[in-house]
Amino acid sequence: MAAGLVISAPASGVGKTTLTLALARAWRNSGLRVQCFKSGPDYIDPAFHAAATGRASVNLDSWAMDRATISHLVSRGTDADVVLAEGSMGLFDGVAARGVCGTGATADIAEMLDWPVLLVIDPSGQAQTAAAIAAGLRDYRPGVRLAGVVLNRVASPRHEALVRRALLDAGIAVFGALPRHAEISLPKRHLGLVQAEEQAEIGKLIDEAARFVAEHVDLDAVLQSAASWSPQPAASGVNVTPPGQRIALARDAAFSFVYPHMLEAWRAAGAEISTFSPLADEAPDPGADVCWLPGGYPELQAGKIAANARFHSGLRTFAETRPVHGECGGYMVLGTALTDADGVRHEMTGLLGLETSFAKRRMHLGYRLAELAAPMPGHQAGARLRGHEFHYSTILAQPDTPLAVVHDATGAVIAETGSRRGQATGTFFHLIAEDR
């Protein structure tokens, strides 16, 4: 039987990921089997989780996934000793309108799984007020239980003592307090964390975080606060149809934003996946029956992608007879041109007429519900797909036939409809699940 715990905070940027990685590695180093999950639509943290635990991590999403899907994904923790679900944003932060079984908030997962929440509190610029925030989070939603608090970035022993006393007076356990320690901060990039595979020193960084946290946090007390948990067998798996039997998947530093549960679902359905690197000027496997270009950071590699003639010609040849689909960054590369942040225009593959620019950055962020007006790989016209969009590009032209009618989480129609032309299709959202 595993011990289940959710790691959350009042807001983003407080230290959830660092604490999750540190606890996971520290317990793994002590001989425990640790399984991590990520609540919400994050492509990057699961790779860090895997680096810390040696086990694949997947996303759990109450807005896009039904309970059967979440139960199926969580069941991979059956053989673990400790199961950690890292939250996103603040504990109760989600969208205004309920999705499949929730708003996408971390609290939905905590309540659904009946796991207590370990709060990370950054009391910078405050003292006793930190206890009021923690108490408010504890009492906000009856079905969500608070295990206790770890303080992060405390300024001094006196500061720590003030916050600790206030929390204990409020009846909230304090498992530890971390002084400021820049060496364990994970680097940032314009879409969030640098990817795990880009961090040559990731193992050393996680080891240092584990050592630092073990020095300042009562790991045994944290473990004892977790809920005893035994997953129930799910009636069905992830509701995702593979786009083909043999899938050529673009996979490198520019094309890496794929939800792990998607690839697992494709393989579980019998699909074979072969990878190729557009950055290395590779073409998709000519033996594949569909090509999939995921999102990533093509805008940071636009010049190299534009210059790689073998990739361009191979992809165009492939698309003459077989479907090609791109998500977000992959969609942009299927387009005519991409203008980078310096205002330089780079020719892309031209399978679609889409033209995008990063010269004037504008955030596009949120859940998406799309009803397909035409087929795309793995899904027929009329299918309702749930996904998430996150990018800073501006559409300069989107002249092709719209692929779908796309709504945000409030039900409002948005302009990012996706496109189709011949065998090529693309969307700005990353697919999470199809409505059953």
Helices and strands as residue ranges (DSSP letters): E 2-8, H 16-29, E 34-39, H 45-53, E 58-60, H 67-74, G 75-77, E 82-86, H 106-113, E 117-121, H 129-140, E 146-154, H 157-169, E 174-179, G 182-184, E 188-189, E 192-193, G 196-198, H 202-216, H 219-225, E 227-229, E 246-250, H 260-268, E 272-276, E 290-293, G 298-300, H 302-307, H 309-319, E 324-327, H 329-334, E 337-339, E 345-347, E 355-357, E 364-372, E 384-391, E 394-397, E 401-402, E 404-408, E 419-421, E 424-427, E 430-434
